Every structure is written in structure tokens, then in C-alpha cells.
Amino acid sequence: MSNTIAAIATAPGRGGVAIVRVSGEDALLALQHLTPITSPKPRFAYFTKFTAADGSILDEGVVIYFKAPHSYTGENVVEFQGHGGQVAPQRVLKALLSLPGIRMAEPGEFTKRAFLNGKMDLTAAEAVEDLIAAGSDKAASAALASLEGEFAKRLHELSAKLTELRVRLEACLDFPEEHEDFFDSGAAAAELQDLSASGTQTLLRAQQGVRLNEGARLVLAGAPNAGKSSLLNALAGSDKAIVTNIPGTTRDVLSVNIEISGIPAVITDTAGLRDNPSDEIEAIGIQRAIAELKQADLVLLMVDRTASAKTARESLTQVKAQLGKGIPLLVLVSKADLPIASELLQLLKSAEFSALPQLDISVKTEDGLATLRQQLASALGVMPLEGVYSARRRHLTALDDCLQALSRAQEQLTLGDLVLCAHELALAQESLGLITGKVTSDEILGKIFASFCIGK
């Protein structure tokens, strides 16, 4: 933080304009070294030449000075807005880095300084990167909501209610003889219930935000030649996977980006699961298919209505054996345009299959595909996108920890142990602080900002 940092803030390659950004105590000195401007007016654009120490011209363009604390980082900031391309911005950056006290910025260091200087909390800082990386209009809107403080607002409301409850509880513990003046156990139980409900709603919206950022993970599984690749092509709207009548055509995993009710999703076609692969390549593909199954948000088990009941039963057994804990399973009976064998029909009505949601589809006639998209949205828990903010998996972990602590606090309150109840409330509030950055560590900050691009 004591050094002044510099970096190119725009993407590399040909372009009309490139921005070289400087932040820190020596930012104004850098402006004075590279331009003839000595006393710039803050937030005023000056068109000038950028020159090296020997007087040679590096480039020309606009320079703007942002005086602390009214800047992105909260420090003195100068932006040199010159010509784009591979060479011109590098010439300006090289001249800046040759000045004493100025070094190359680390990934995300400008935003990290904005966070450390109190210009934004950690949810907003992370939303900056989410906005840059947004893969859809919905994801960008969610990132902007977090950047504008929507996520932080909900967390602060939860934290404020926790603080109020903890103050009354701690006062009760400090002055037990005046217990009734400070604390009502019945009212506290209702407050804890409301806090849990609000926390659960916040978690649900955060889960939706994670799906917007990462995309829901859908995995196609089943026996060879069950129609997995055909369905992937149908959902993708193009021929992404090779489709033949030869079992074992798909040897490796193939992932395609699609959209389900405005939520980006990654659907993965996998090698057909069977106990006796035809060769070593197919065997490796099956192992990769198993790895995908364990990480899915939803698995689509393809059952070929023209295949035997034995094959369908083996497919279900193999997939269930590999599924990660709690991963939902949707059975798709493919080739609905063809007749189904009575033996397979009876199996699909049996207890082991009837307990699972089923849908008949035909890629050839498109029967059931619209219903499939609706069921995918339902299975993934897609909610209306209004009010959704971008979030990350670390946020989900912290919110879940908070909810678990609130649940334990309710148990201790019921048992009458106010000391342990107070302890659990403190843990719940600490979990919320980990999200916004009020409780953090250098290690956590390092992991978060390492994913940023240099110059942001």
C-alpha cells in the first residue's frame, strides 16, 4: 500500500484507446514527469503529449487526475488515455515503471486498494470481477446489483438485527438481576426464527447468483446409444456432438453452454456407462463421465425406449452408484416417436423408477423438449431474476455457517443456556462478516483478488 502502482487497464490488442492507470502517493508526480502539466485540475481532461525522461515522445492523448479520496481506489489516481495496440501503451507503462517508487500492479490490486481504503465492501469488490466476466445479460445485471450494494444491504440488515439481539442478551448476562428489563426469551425465539427465514431467503438468492456466474452443471448419462448426444445437439441448437448408431461413439466428455430460463448452464455429454468398454479409450471416457456425475447440479439419465429393461436397470444402478450426495436425477425416456417394449414399460412403473421424475422425449419430432426446459428450470430451482445479485461459493459457505449457528442458538435458547446462545449468535455474525470483509484475512484476500485481471 505504500508503493504507487501502475498497469494497463484495457485489454491487449488493437484498439482505438488504451488506458494506463497509476494509483498512489506518487501518481501526481508521474503525471508531471510524463507531461508538461504541473498543476492539473482534478477530474479535468487534458490533451497532451506523453514524453520519456530523455524528452522523446511516447504517445499523445488525454490525461486525467483524480485526487484522493475521490477516486476508484481512494488514492491519488492518474489515467493516461492514449492509443491502443501492442506497443504504444507498453511504452507509457515502461516509462512509468522507471520512475522511483512506482511498481507494476498485481492482479486486482486497484480494486483491492479500493476495498482496503473503504471505497467498497468485499461483495462489491468481487462484483467488479463478476461484471467483467459476465457471460450473459442476466449475469451482468446481477453483478451490477451487487456492485450497487444490494447483496451487502441484505447482509447488513441481518447483521444489524443480530447486533440488537446480542446487545440485549449480553446485557441480560451482565446484569442477571435485571433479566426481565433486557431480555424476553419468547420474543427472542421469534426474532431468531425471523432471522433464520431472512437468512434462508438470502442464501437462495445467493445460490441463484452463483448459478448466474458459474452456470448450472447438467450432465447427460446412460447406456451407449441412448440418445445423449442427440439431446445435447437439440438443446444447444447445433451439431456439437457426433451422432451415430454405433454404441460407444462418444469417447470423452463434451460440454456446451446453453441457457435455461435466463440462467446460463453447461450441459455435458458423457461416454455411455457400461461394465465392458470396447477399448482403453472408451474406458478412460467412462472414468471421466463418472467424475462429471459427482460434480453435477442435475443428472439427466437417458433411457432408450427401444432397449431392454435390463439395460435400463443397469444404467440406473451405475449412475446411482456414482452420484454425488444430494444430486437430483431426472429420467428421460428417449425416442418417444417409437414403440416401447412392455417389459421396459413395466420397469419404468416399478418402485425403483417411479420414485424419480420421468419425461418422454423425442429429438426427432421435438416432442417433450419444451416441457424438458420447464422441468430443468424447476429442478435447478430457477427463481425470478428480479432482486438476484451475483455471489460466489464462499458466500454460500458463510451463509450456511450463519444459518447453522442460528439453528444452534435456537436450541440453546430453548434449553435456557443463554451463554451458549450468545456464543452461537457471535459465530453467526462472524460468518456474515466474512462475506463483506469486516472479518477477513490476508490469505482470503489473496485468493479473491488473484482471479482479477491486472489493471483492475
N, C-alpha and C positions, 0 to 999 in steps of 0.2 A: 504493500500500500504506500510505502514511502517513495517508490520509484514512479516516474512518469512512463506510461506505456503507449505504444503506437502499433497500428496494424492497418492493413487494407480491409475496409468494412464491406466491400462489394465483392460479388462473385468473380472469379478469374475468367479470362477470355475476352473476346472482342465485345465492345460496348461503347455507347456514347459517352458515359461518365463513370469515373471510378472515384470512390471516396477513401481517403486515408485519414484515419481518426487518431487523435492524440488526447490523452487524459492524464491529469496530474498537475503537480505544482509547477512544472516547467513547460506546460502546454503553451502559455503565452510567450515564453522565451523562444520556443520552437517556431512560433508564428513570426516573431521578429527576426529570427535567423534566416528564414527561407523567403521572406517577403520584405518589401520596403516599409510596410505598415508598422508603426511603433506604438500607437495608442488606439487600438480598434474599439469601436463601439460594440458592446455585447449584442448578439443576435442581429448583426448588420452584415449584409453580404458585400464583400469587396472583390472586384475583378482585378487580378494582378498576375504577375509572373512569379513562378516558384524557382528560386535560384539556389545553387550549391554554395559551399563556403568559398570556393575559388571564383565565384561570380558567374559561372556558367549556368545557362538556363536549363532547368529540368523539365518544366512544363508550364502551362498557364491555365488559369481557371478561377474559381470562386473560393474564397476562404471566409469562414465564419467562426467567430469566437463566442463561446458560451461560458459566462462567468459563474463560478460556484456561488451558491449551491443550485443555481437554476440551470441544470444540465442533466443529461441522461444518467451520468454516474454520480452526480452531486459534487464533482470536482471541476476544476477548470478544464474545458474541452475545446479543442480546435479541430475543425474539419477542413481538409484540403480537397476540394472537389475539382478534379482535373479530368483529362481524357482517359477513356477506358483502354483496354488492351493488356498485353502481357508485360510491356516494357515501361511505359510512362508511369504508372502508379508505383512500380518497384523502384524506379529512380527516386521518386519523392520519399518513399519509405526508407530507402538506404541512407539518404541524406539526414533524415530524422534520427535514425538509429546511430548515426555517427556523432550526434551531439551528446555531451556528458549528461548522465542522469536519466537518459531515455533508453528503454529496452523494449524488446518485442513482447507484445501482449500474449498471454497464454489463452487457450481456448475458453471462451466465455468470460474472460476477465473483466470486460467492461460491464457486463450485467452483474457479475459477482460484486464489483465495487458499488454498483447501484444498490444492491441488496445490503451490503455491509454499511453503506452510508445512509441507510434508512429511506431510500427513494422508493422501494417496493419491498413487499414481503416475499417469501420463498415461493409461494404459489404463483405470484405474478412473474417472478423471475423465470420459473420453469415454463410458464405460459408463453414467454417470448420465444423459446426454442420450439415449443409445440406449434406456434403460429408459423414459424419459418418452415417447419417440417410437415405442415398440414397437407394431407393428400386429398382433401375434399372440401367443398364449401362449408359443409356442416362442421367439420373438424376445425376449420378456421374460425367459424362463429363461436364455437365452444372455447377455443383458445383466447379469443378476444374477450369473452365473458370473464375468464379467469384473470386476464391481464387488467381488466377494469375493476377487479376486486370482488366478483360475485362469489367465488369459492371462499375467499378469505372472509367475506362478510358473514357467511353461514357459520364458519368456524369460530369467528369472534363472538357471534351470538351464543353459540354453545358454551364457549369458554366463559363469557360474562355470567351466564346462568349458573355455571359450575362454581364460579368465584363467589357469587352471592350465597349459594347454598353452603359452601365451605366456610365462609365467614361466620355464618350463624352456628354451624356445627362446632367450629373451633372455639367460639365464644362460650358455647354450652360446656365444652370440655374444660375450659379455663375457669369458668365460674359455675360449677355444678349446683351450687345452692340456688342459683337463679335460672335453672334449667328452662322453666316454662316461659321466661321472658325472651329467650333467644331461639328456642327450637321446639318445633311441633313435629313429632315423628310421623303422624298421619299426613300432614301437609308435605313433609319431606319425601315420603314414599310416592305421593302423586307427582311431585316435581321430578323425581328420579325416573318415573315412568314416562313423563313428557320428554325428558332429556334423551332417554333411550329411543323414543319414537322419532324425535328430530334427528338424532344421530344416525338411525337406520335409513331415514329418507336421504340424508346427506350422502351416506355410503352408496345407496342405489344410484344416485345421480353421478357420483364419482366413478362407479363401475361403468356407467354409460360413457363417461368421458374417456376412460381408459380404452374402451372399445373403439371410440372415435379416433384415438391416437394410434392404437396398435392394429385395429381391425380384428373382428371376431375370427376365431380359427375353426373352420369347418373341415372335417376330414371324411372323405369317402372311403368306405371299407366294404369288404365282402369277398366272395369267391371270384376267381378269374372269369371273365366274360359275363359278368353280372350286369354290365351297363354303366359302370362308374365313369369311364372316360367319355361316353356319350352324354351323360348328365353334366359333367364338367363343361363340355363344349356348349351345351344348351344354356347353362347358367351364365357362362362367360360371353355368349353371343358370338363366338368364333371358334374355329377348329384349332384349339390349343393342344389337344391330345390326339395321338394316333389311335384310330378305332378300327379293329379288325375282328373277325370271328375266331381268331386263333387265341386260345387261352394263354395268359402269361405275356401278352403284348406289352403291357406296362411293366417295366423293369425297375423304375426309380420313382421317387415322389415328384409330382409336378404341381406347382402352386400357381394359382391365378387370382388376381384381385377382382372382386365383384362388389356390388352394393346391395344391402338388404334394408329396405325402408330408410334410406339415408345413412345407414351405418356401413362403413367400409368393412369388407370381410375378405379373408383369404381362404379360398377353398382348395383343398389339396387332394389330388388323385393319387392313390397308392397302389402298389403291386397287390394283386389278389392274394389273399391269405389261403395257403394250403400247406398241408404237412409234408408233401413231397415235391419241392420245387424241381423244375426241369434241369436247372444247371446252377452253377455258383453265382452267376449274375442275378438270377431271379431270387436266390436265397438272400443275397445282400439287400435286394429291393424289399423283400418281406421284412427283414430286420429294421429297415428304415421306416417302413409302414407302421410297425409296432411302436417305434419311437414317436411318430406323429400322433398316434392314438392316445398316448399318455399325456400329450400337451394340448389336446383339443378342447374347445369350448362346447362343441357339439359334434357327435359322430353320426354320419348317415350310413346305415347298414343297408347295402343293396342286396336284394333277394331276387334272383331271376325266376319269374313265374313259370318258365319253361324247363327249369332244372328240377332235380329230385328233391324230395323232402329231406333226405339225408344230407345233401349239400347245404341246404338252408340251415339245418340244425347245427352242422359243423361250423358254419360261418358265425352263427350267433355265439356258440361256445368259445370259439377262438377270439372273437372281438371282446366278449365279456372278460375273458382271462387277461386281456392286455389293457383294458380301460383304466385310466387314472381314476382316483377316488372322486365320486360325485359328478362325473362327466355324463351328461344326458345322452340318450341313444334314440334315434328316430329310424324306424324301419321303412324302407322304400321298396315296394314290390314293383320291379321294372317290367317293361314290355306289356303294358296294360292292354295293348291292341291285340294280344294273342291269348288263346285259351289257357286256363290254369288247370294243372292236374289235380284230381280230387284229393290225393294223398297230401300234396303241398297245402291245399286249401284247409284241410283238417289241422295240419300243423300250425298254420297261422292263427287258427282259432283256439289252439291249445293254451294252457296256462302260461307256458314259458314265453310265448309270443304275444298273447292278448294283453299282457301286462304292459306292453310297450306301445307307444303311439305308432300307427301304421298309415301308409298312404300309397295308393296305386298310382303309378305314373307311366307315361309313355313319351319318350323323347321324339318318337316318330310322328305321333299325332298331336303332341304337346298337351295331352290330357294330364291334368293334375299339377302342371308346372306352376300355374298361378296360385293354386292352393298351397303348394310347397313353399313358395316365397312367404306366404302369410304365416305358415307354421314355423318357418325358420325365424321370422321376426318374433313370434310368440315364444319359441324355445330359447331364444337368446335374450329374452327379457327386454326387447326394444320398447322404449317408452317415448312419448312425445319429446322432441328435441328442445322445446322451449324451456329455458332455465337450466339446460345442461351446460356444465363447464368442463374444461379439459382437466384431466387428472392423470396420475401415474400410479403404478402398482405400489410404490412405497406409501402413497397416501391411503390406499386401501388397507394396507397392513396396519398403519397407525390408527385409522378409524375403527378397524376391527378390534384392535387392542383397547381402544377407548370404550367401545360397547361392552367388551368382556369385563372391563374394570367396573363399569356402571352396573352390570348384572351382579357382580360380586358385592358391590356396595349395597345393592338392594337386599341381598341375602343377609349381610351383616346387620343392616338396619332392622330387618325382621327379627333377627336373633337378639337385638338390643346391644350389640357391640359397636358403640359409636366410635371408638378409637380405630378399629379396623375399617369401619365405614369411611372415616375421614382419610385414611391411608389410600383406600381404593379410589376415592374421588380425586386425590392428588395425582395418582397414576393416570387416571382418565384425562385430567387436564394436561399432564405432561405429554401424553400421546398427541393431543391436539397441537401442542407447541412444537412438536417435531415436524408437523406439516408446514406450518407458517414460518418456521425458522426461529421462533422465540426460544426453543430448546434445540440446540444443534451441536455439531462438532465439525472440526476441520476435515475429518475423513468423509462425512456425509456431503459437505460442500464440494469436496474434491471430486466425488463420484458424480454429483449432479452437473457441475459446470464442465466436466471433461467431455461431455457429449456435444457441447456448443461448438459452433464454428468460430475460428479466430476472427476477431474484429467485431464480435457482438457481445 
